[in-house]
């Protein structure tokens, strides 16, 4: 017995030592090679998705003589989360996303997050319109198309919530033009497949916003990348993976890159580094060693969708219809049945279905999650895991779904759907933020966050939601955070040309909403609704329901 206890004790001791060695391992193995360039380049961007390409586009316009290098590990840009097949293609504007408008204890509807989202998307519209006018983006219909957004609910209780939501939103100029109905004929006119075959006695309510959009973020990324290549001071490096980040005494960075085609390393020195590598951003931030990155961990979640391309359906379903998550389910489970247009062809997409994975990228490694765990974040990650057991349970349930289960969920929104017409596709990976917040403690956060060094020499974008649809706003915030003097100084005139409304709040001014939307609608060939200039916005109540710690589900949205 004593011998057995000694063996067990020895095994436990070895496991503890191994765990400690793993958690205390160095972030970077090996030395810090010298850069091949004595004079540093101005900017290195890591990742070939919409975030890095958007930031590069700003910089090229603001500082056309800067030497900018972009590194992407795949052989094309926009092949991870920005790819049209790796996301739902929604121009997120708060029109249909009901988890952006929680009901308060007093029965009122909080519209703060919806207002923030619609405002950020107006920034996107201004930026894309500006790039179209410059010739840096192609014909708008190749990347953005009018697609009304609907919110759909079932049952009297949810219909009443939707009615109150509609009343709260349409009191604001940004949501003027949204319609509400419980009339089956009207709803069928908006989206025939929602009502065809549905039991006549079933209570259905819906809102309809004609200003919604379907966006191909991959097409935007490729278009902007083509525009960037026209500047000889911009350098695109495909099939190049960043594997080392080391700060020099003069605050510049040595960036070590592995050329996957040539199977060789090289190192470039840069004054500023931006990590816009999607799910891989966390590990690269850790690789930099900056103190600001040590409080973060990541929680990867994959997604799947059912897709069909039967022209009889796909050419006639013209809306994105969002539902509500089931009671007890996380908001990321919000079902939606969407009209999609990718490379000129119409599709219908339904989902999302969550997918358990330890990868941080669709083309990543199964070891990504484990290799991101260190002594500085393991406690936070364990605490968040315990606090969010319902999310873990939800992902486990999703992993067990069968084709019949998915068909049953699809039938709630498309009663006459035939399973053989649909195929299951795997979308991109998302890495949600886990961090040790100074005020809230260990939290799982479902937004995006810009993390920068104190000296503003390096910045990273973490998180996933709402992501691509607000990429111009996010990139603009990167500029304000790391180049504040230039934004307020010599860049101000050019930024004013991109954003005529950048210093004004659209939500409060119907005349300004009309002027900005008319301009962007004309440039992007989108519908336009004039807001009555006597419409006065009502202020949304404070969000008293925000959780103090643990799970910031109020920030979550569909994958």
Residue pairs with C-beta under 8 A, 6 or more apart in sequence:
22 373
23 373
23 374
23 375
23 378
24 374
24 375
25 374
27 286
27 287
27 289
27 374
28 244
28 245
28 246
28 287
28 289
30 244
32 244
32 246
32 254
33 244
33 254
33 256
33 265
33 267
34 254
34 267
35 254
35 267
35 268
35 269
36 266
36 267
36 268
37 268
37 269
38 269
39 269
40 252
40 269
40 270
40 271
41 67
41 68
41 69
41 268
41 269
41 270
41 271
42 63
42 66
42 67
42 68
42 270
42 271
42 272
43 56
43 59
43 66
43 67
43 68
43 69
43 270
43 271
43 272
43 273
43 274
44 68
44 69
44 70
44 71
44 253
44 255
44 268
44 270
44 272
44 273
44 274
45 52
45 55
45 56
45 68
45 69
45 70
45 71
45 273
45 274
45 276
46 52
46 70
46 71
46 242
46 255
46 273
46 274
46 275
46 276
46 277
46 281
46 284
47 70
47 71
47 72
47 275
47 276
47 277
47 278
47 280
47 281
48 70
48 71
48 72
48 74
48 76
48 77
48 78
48 79
48 221
48 225
48 236
48 238
49 77
49 78
49 80
49 81
49 82
49 221
49 276
49 277
49 278
50 78
50 82
50 217
50 220
50 221
50 224
50 468
50 471
51 276
51 278
51 461
51 468
51 471
51 474
51 475
52 70
52 274
52 276
52 277
53 70
53 77
53 78
53 221
53 224
53 225
53 228
54 127
54 224
54 471
54 472
54 474
54 475
55 274
55 276
55 475
55 478
55 479
56 68
56 70
56 224
56 228
56 234
57 131
57 136
57 224
57 227
57 228
58 475
58 476
58 479
59 66
59 68
60 66
60 68
60 227
60 228
60 231
60 233
60 234
61 134
61 494
61 498
62 479
62 486
62 491
62 494
62 495
64 231
64 233
65 233
66 233
67 233
67 235
68 233
68 234
68 235
69 234
69 235
69 237
69 268
69 270
70 228
70 234
70 235
70 236
70 237
71 237
71 240
71 241
71 242
71 255
71 257
72 236
72 237
72 238
72 239
72 240
73 239
73 240
73 241
73 242
73 260
73 280
74 80
74 238
74 239
74 363
75 238
75 239
76 238
77 221
77 222
77 225
77 236
77 238
78 217
78 218
78 221
78 222
78 225
79 363
80 86
80 278
80 279
80 361
80 362
80 363
80 428
80 429
81 87
81 278
81 279
81 362
81 428
81 429
81 430
81 464
81 467
81 468
82 217
82 218
82 220
82 221
82 468
83 217
83 218
83 428
84 216
84 217
84 218
84 219
84 340
84 342
84 343
85 218
85 342
85 425
85 427
86 218
86 362
86 427
86 428
87 217
87 427
87 428
87 467
87 468
87 559
88 305
88 320
88 336
88 338
88 340
88 349
88 351
88 352
88 427
88 558
88 559
89 214
89 215
89 216
89 217
89 338
89 340
89 342
89 349
90 149
90 213
90 214
90 215
90 320
90 336
90 338
90 469
90 558
91 121
91 124
91 144
91 147
91 212
91 213
91 214
91 215
91 469
92 117
92 121
92 466
92 469
92 470
92 557
93 117
93 118
93 121
93 149
93 209
93 211
93 212
93 213
93 469
94 100
94 101
94 111
94 113
94 114
94 115
94 116
94 117
94 118
94 169
94 175
95 118
95 149
95 151
95 175
95 178
95 207
95 209
95 211
95 212
96 149
96 150
96 151
96 207
96 209
96 212
96 320
96 321
96 322
96 336
97 114
97 117
97 151
97 322
97 334
97 557
97 558
98 151
98 153
98 161
98 162
98 165
98 322
98 324
98 334
99 324
99 325
99 331
99 334
99 553
99 554
99 556
99 557
100 111
100 113
100 114
100 117
100 557
101 109
101 110
101 111
101 113
101 114
101 165
101 168
101 169
102 109
102 110
102 543
102 545
102 554
103 109
103 110
103 161
103 164
104 110
104 541
104 544
104 545
105 544
105 545
107 164
108 164
108 168
108 541
109 161
109 164
109 165
109 167
109 168
109 169
110 540
110 541
110 542
110 543
110 545
111 165
111 168
111 169
111 172
111 540
112 540
112 542
112 543
113 554
113 555
114 169
114 175
115 172
115 174
115 507
115 540
117 466
117 470
118 174
118 175
118 507
119 174
119 505
119 506
119 507
120 466
120 469
120 470
120 473
121 469
121 470
122 174
122 501
122 506
122 516
122 517
122 520
123 470
123 472
123 473
123 476
123 499
123 502
124 469
124 470
124 471
124 472
124 473
125 517
125 520
125 524
125 526
126 472
126 498
126 499
126 500
126 501
126 516
126 519
126 520
127 472
127 476
127 498
127 499
128 137
128 140
128 143
128 144
128 220
128 472
128 520
128 524
129 519
129 520
129 523
129 524
130 497
130 498
130 523
131 137
131 223
131 224
131 227
132 138
132 140
132 523
132 524
133 523
134 227
135 227
136 223
136 224
136 226
136 227
136 228
137 143
137 220
137 223
137 224
137 227
138 219
138 223
140 523
140 524
140 525
140 526
141 525
142 216
142 219
142 223
142 344
143 215
143 216
143 217
143 219
143 220
143 223
144 213
144 214
144 215
144 216
144 220
144 524
144 526
145 213
145 214
145 215
145 341
146 210
146 211
146 212
146 213
146 526
146 527
147 212
147 213
147 214
147 318
147 319
147 320
147 338
147 339
147 341
148 190
148 208
148 209
148 210
148 211
148 212
148 318
148 319
148 320
149 208
149 209
149 211
149 212
149 319
149 320
149 322
150 190
150 191
150 206
150 207
150 208
150 209
150 319
150 320
150 321
150 322
151 162
151 165
151 206
151 207
151 321
151 322
151 323
152 187
152 191
152 194
152 204
152 205
152 206
152 321
152 322
152 323
152 413
153 159
153 161
153 162
153 204
153 205
153 206
153 323
153 324
154 202
154 203
154 204
154 205
154 412
155 203
156 203
158 205
158 324
159 182
159 203
159 204
159 205
162 180
162 205
162 206
162 207
163 180
163 205
165 207
166 178
166 180
166 207
168 538
168 540
169 175
169 178
170 176
170 178
171 535
171 536
171 537
171 538
172 507
172 537
172 538
173 506
173 507
173 508
173 509
173 510
173 513
173 531
173 535
173 537
174 506
174 507
174 513
175 209
176 510
176 513
176 529
176 531
176 532
176 535
177 209
177 210
177 211
177 529
177 531
178 207
178 208
178 209
179 207
179 208
179 209
180 205
180 206
180 207
180 208
181 187
181 190
181 205
181 206
181 207
181 208
182 203
182 204
182 205
182 206
184 195
184 198
184 200
184 204
187 194
187 195
187 204
187 206
188 194
188 195
188 196
190 206
190 208
190 319
191 206
191 317
191 318
191 319
191 321
192 316
192 317
193 313
193 316
193 317
193 337
193 348
193 413
193 414
193 416
193 417
194 204
194 206
194 321
194 337
194 413
194 414
195 204
196 415
196 416
197 415
197 416
198 204
198 415
206 321
208 319
210 527
210 529
211 526
211 527
211 528
211 529
212 319
212 320
213 526
214 320
214 338
214 339
214 340
214 341
215 468
215 469
216 341
216 342
216 343
217 468
217 469
217 471
219 343
225 236
228 234
228 236
229 236
237 257
239 259
239 260
239 261
240 257
240 258
240 259
240 260
241 257
241 258
241 260
242 255
242 256
242 257
242 258
242 277
242 284
243 256
243 257
243 258
243 265
244 254
244 255
244 256
244 267
244 287
245 253
245 254
245 255
245 256
245 273
245 284
245 287
245 288
245 289
245 458
246 253
246 254
246 256
247 253
247 254
247 288
247 289
247 290
247 457
247 458
248 254
248 269
251 455
251 457
252 269
252 270
252 271
252 457
253 269
253 270
253 271
253 272
253 273
253 288
253 457
253 458
254 267
254 268
254 269
255 267
255 268
255 269
255 270
255 273
256 265
256 266
256 267
257 265
257 266
257 267
257 268
258 264
258 265
259 265
259 266
271 457
272 456
272 457
272 458
272 459
272 482
273 288
273 457
273 458
273 459
274 458
274 459
274 460
274 461
274 478
275 281
275 284
275 285
275 288
275 458
275 459
275 460
275 461
276 460
276 461
277 284
278 360
278 361
278 428
278 429
278 431
279 298
279 300
279 359
279 360
279 361
279 364
279 368
279 429
279 430
279 431
280 360
280 361
280 364
280 368
281 431
281 460
281 461
281 462
282 296
282 297
282 298
282 360
282 372
282 431
282 460
282 462
283 360
283 368
283 371
283 372
284 460
285 293
285 296
285 451
285 460
285 462
286 293
286 294
286 296
286 372
286 374
288 453
288 458
288 460
290 453
290 454
290 458
291 454
292 451
292 452
292 453
292 454
293 451
293 460
294 374
294 376
294 377
295 376
295 377
295 380
295 435
295 436
295 437
296 377
296 433
296 434
296 435
296 451
296 462
297 372
297 373
297 377
297 378
297 380
297 381
297 384
297 434
297 435
298 360
298 369
298 372
298 431
298 432
298 433
298 434
298 462
299 381
299 384
299 431
299 432
299 433
299 434
299 444
300 357
300 358
300 359
300 360
300 368
300 369
300 429
300 430
300 431
300 432
301 332
301 354
301 355
301 356
301 357
301 395
301 429
301 430
301 431
301 432
301 559
302 354
302 355
302 356
302 357
302 359
302 362
302 426
302 427
302 428
302 429
302 430
303 351
303 352
303 353
303 354
303 355
303 426
303 427
303 428
303 430
303 559
304 351
304 352
304 353
304 354
304 355
304 424
304 425
304 426
304 427
305 349
305 350
305 351
305 352
305 353
305 424
305 425
305 427
306 349
306 350
306 351
306 353
306 406
306 410
306 422
306 423
306 424
306 425
307 340
307 347
307 348
307 349
307 350
307 422
307 423
307 424
307 425
308 314
308 347
308 348
308 421
308 422
308 423
309 345
309 346
309 347
309 348
310 421
311 346
313 348
313 421
314 339
314 346
314 347
314 348
315 346
317 337
317 339
317 348
318 339
319 338
319 339
320 336
320 337
320 338
320 339
321 336
321 337
321 338
321 413
322 334
322 335
322 336
322 558
323 334
323 335
323 336
323 412
323 413
324 334
325 331
325 332
325 333
325 334
325 335
326 333
328 390
329 394
330 390
330 391
330 394
330 553
330 556
331 553
331 556
331 557
331 558
332 352
332 354
332 446
332 556
332 557
332 558
332 559
333 352
333 354
333 394
333 558
334 557
334 558
335 350
335 351
335 352
335 409
335 412
335 413
336 350
336 351
336 558
337 348
337 349
337 350
337 410
337 413
337 414
338 348
338 349
338 350
339 346
339 347
339 348
340 346
340 347
340 348
340 349
341 347
350 409
350 410
350 413
350 414
350 422
351 427
351 559
352 427
352 558
352 559
353 398
353 401
353 406
353 424
354 394
354 395
354 398
354 399
354 559
355 398
355 399
355 426
356 395
356 396
356 398
356 399
357 366
357 429
358 366
358 367
358 368
358 369
358 370
359 365
359 366
359 368
359 369
359 429
360 368
360 369
360 372
360 429
360 431
361 368
361 429
362 426
362 427
362 428
362 429
364 429
365 371
373 381
377 434
377 436
379 436
379 442
380 434
380 435
380 436
380 442
381 434
381 442
383 441
383 442
384 434
384 442
384 443
384 444
384 550
384 551
385 392
387 442
387 444
387 549
387 550
387 551
388 444
388 550
388 551
391 444
391 551
403 419
403 424
406 424
407 417
407 419
410 417
410 422
411 417
427 559
430 464
430 465
430 559
431 462
431 463
431 464
432 444
432 445
432 446
432 463
432 464
432 465
433 444
433 445
433 446
433 447
433 449
433 462
433 463
434 442
434 443
434 444
434 445
435 442
435 443
435 445
435 449
436 442
437 443
437 549
440 548
440 549
440 550
441 549
441 550
442 549
442 550
443 549
443 550
443 551
443 552
444 550
444 551
444 552
445 463
445 552
445 555
446 463
446 464
446 465
446 552
446 553
446 555
446 556
446 557
447 463
447 465
447 552
447 555
448 461
448 462
448 463
448 464
448 465
448 466
448 467
448 470
448 474
449 461
449 462
449 463
450 459
450 460
450 461
450 474
450 477
450 478
450 481
451 459
451 460
451 461
451 462
452 458
452 459
452 460
452 481
452 482
453 459
456 481
456 482
456 483
459 478
459 481
459 482
461 474
461 478
465 555
465 556
465 557
466 557
476 495
476 499
476 502
479 486
479 487
479 491
480 487
483 491
487 495
495 502
496 502
500 515
500 516
500 519
501 512
501 516
504 512
506 512
506 513
506 516
507 537
508 537
510 531
510 532
510 533
510 534
510 535
511 533
513 531
514 530
514 531
514 533
517 528
518 528
518 530
520 526
521 527
521 528
522 528
543 554
545 554
546 552
546 554
547 553
547 554
